[in-house]
């Protein structure tokens, strides 16, 4: 009787046209790291010469030294990374500005000192957050002995934190401070003019209670440094001391389905980010339980995020339940590796046609397929588990696969 019912279903569905689709992924452009050393043992001895040679998304790594120059970035997306702000010094004596950033340039790890007018001059940066590639990071620098440490009038979507502002006439000038971020969620900047105390009083920017003795000022917040409105909710009690960090993060993994027929494919969509201040090259691996599925070598520029798709072919895998995880192998110098791993749920590898994952193929599985026949990915009724061959649409082929295995059980 069951076979007769299935035969009728097949006869009705054989008149449907099979529709297939495919997706392609465009290749990434290769980015370059340029090295600057004032001793001449590198690509350049001048930071400006490296800037002139660089292209969008390149990184300029500047070794420790004293660089007597003013630098100018115009209409390029670059990352300027000093080896250590305490020993990588740009001395702008005689220059109107030590660094003019007239484009979405990131800057970290420098002492910026002795400008005639400005330390960093970065006006009119006004790209929307919907275009994250244009966000500007000014993090982990020291602004010393400038009339204005950082001039950013009419600039928006700047991230300014972990900086030291010392012995400037005005530390920071910006007309639209409400659009910028001045902390990493916990720590802001050091201002030598801040006179508050770390007593645990008050609340933070997100309404959280403050903690006494954590190195963050709790009174007179948000603090208004000389030249600015009130901006810094977490002013530091002592100068920031850390060097630029390496930090790779696995943001998420999303599975195309959680039930897959043995021998068929499952897509694992992973997102990984570079939240440090160096361009990084590393291996990225996905696992089912502790068994490797695939590894790919990834290159990410500073602040970059990449979506990666792994196609897991389950041929040769035992039927059963598997926990899927992704792991970004730590890069040299990376200290915080707690965010290098991400785990997402259970996948059932089962008999093809068992779309409910109970390890048998019965009439309920056939109904789950035929009841959404011709639905495609994106339709509200589409269920990826019923799309056995993972072509993005429920077709006669999915029905045939289920019927071929009808009545099978495991074990």
Rosetta blueprint (number, residue, H / E / L):
1 X L
2 X H
3 X H
4 X H
5 X H
6 X H
7 X H
8 X H
9 X H
10 X H
11 X H
12 X H
13 X H
14 X L
15 X L
16 X L
17 X L
18 X L
19 X L
20 X L
21 X L
22 X L
23 X L
24 X L
25 X L
26 X L
27 X L
28 X L
29 X L
30 X L
31 X L
32 X L
33 X E
34 X E
35 X E
36 X E
37 X L
38 X L
39 X L
40 X L
41 X L
42 X L
43 X L
44 X E
45 X L
46 X L
47 X H
48 X H
49 X H
50 X H
51 X H
52 X H
53 X H
54 X L
55 X L
56 X L
57 X L
58 X L
59 X E
60 X E
61 X E
62 X E
63 X L
64 X L
65 X E
66 X E
67 X E
68 X E
69 X L
70 X L
71 X E
72 X E
73 X E
74 X E
75 X L
76 X L
77 X L
78 X L
79 X E
80 X E
81 X E
82 X E
83 X L
84 X L
85 X L
86 X L
87 X L
88 X E
89 X E
90 X E
91 X E
92 X L
93 X L
94 X L
95 X L
96 X L
97 X E
98 X E
99 X E
100 X E
101 X E
102 X E
103 X L
104 X L
105 X L
106 X E
107 X E
108 X E
109 X L
110 X L
111 X E
112 X E
113 X E
114 X L
115 X L
116 X L
117 X L
118 X E
119 X E
120 X E
121 X E
122 X L
123 X L
124 X L
125 X L
126 X L
127 X L
128 X L
129 X L
130 X L
131 X L
132 X H
133 X H
134 X H
135 X L
136 X E
137 X E
138 X E
139 X E
140 X L
141 X L
142 X E
143 X E
144 X E
145 X L
146 X L
147 X L
148 X E
149 X E
150 X E
151 X E
152 X L
153 X L
154 X L
155 X L
156 X L
157 X L
158 X E
159 X E
160 X E
161 X E
162 X L
163 X L
164 X E
165 X E
166 X E
167 X L
168 X L
169 X L
170 X E
171 X E
172 X E
173 X E
174 X L
175 X L
176 X L
177 X H
178 X H
179 X H
180 X L
181 X E
182 X L
183 X L
184 X L
185 X L
186 X L
187 X L
188 X L
189 X L
190 X E
191 X E
192 X L
193 X L
194 X L
195 X L
196 X L
197 X L
198 X L
199 X L
200 X L
201 X L
202 X L
203 X E
204 X L
205 X L
206 X L
207 X L
208 X L
209 X E
210 X L
211 X L
212 X L
213 X L
214 X L
215 X L
216 X E
217 X L
218 X L
219 X L
220 X L
221 X L
222 X L
223 X E
224 X L
225 X L
226 X L
227 X L
228 X L
229 X L
230 X L
231 X L
232 X E
233 X L
234 X L
235 X L
236 X E
237 X L
238 X L
239 X L
240 X L
241 X L
242 X L
243 X L
244 X L
245 X L
246 X E
247 X L
248 X E
249 X E
250 X E
251 X E
252 X E
253 X E
254 X E
255 X E
256 X L
257 X L
258 X L
259 X E
260 X E
261 X E
262 X L
263 X L
264 X L
265 X E
266 X E
267 X E
268 X E
269 X E
270 X E
271 X E
272 X E
273 X E
274 X E
275 X L
276 X L
277 X L
278 X L
279 X L
280 X E
281 X E
282 X E
283 X E
284 X E
285 X E
286 X E
287 X E
288 X E
289 X L
290 X L
291 X E
292 X E
293 X E
294 X E
295 X E
296 X E
297 X E
298 X E
299 X E
300 X E
301 X L
302 X L
303 X L
304 X L
305 X E
306 X E
307 X E
308 X E
309 X E
310 X E
311 X E
312 X E
313 X E
314 X L
315 X L
316 X L
317 X L
318 X L
319 X L
320 X E
321 X E
322 X E
323 X E
324 X E
325 X E
326 X E
327 X E
328 X E
329 X L
330 X L
331 X L
332 X L
333 X L
334 X E
335 X L
336 X L
337 X L
338 X L
339 X L
340 X L
341 X E
342 X E
343 X E
344 X E
345 X E
346 X E
347 X E
348 X E
349 X E
350 X E
351 X L
352 X L
353 X L
354 X L
355 X L
356 X L
357 X L
358 X L
359 X L
360 X E
361 X L
362 X L
363 X H
364 X H
365 X H
366 X H
367 X H
368 X H
369 X H
370 X H
371 X L
372 X L
373 X L
374 X L
375 X L
376 X E
377 X L
378 X L
379 X L
380 X L
381 X L
382 X L
383 X L
384 X H
385 X H
386 X H
387 X L
388 X L
389 X L
390 X L
391 X L
392 X L
393 X E
394 X L
395 X L
396 X H
397 X H
398 X H
399 X H
400 X H
401 X H
402 X H
403 X H
404 X H
405 X L
406 X L
407 X L
408 X L
409 X E
410 X L
411 X L
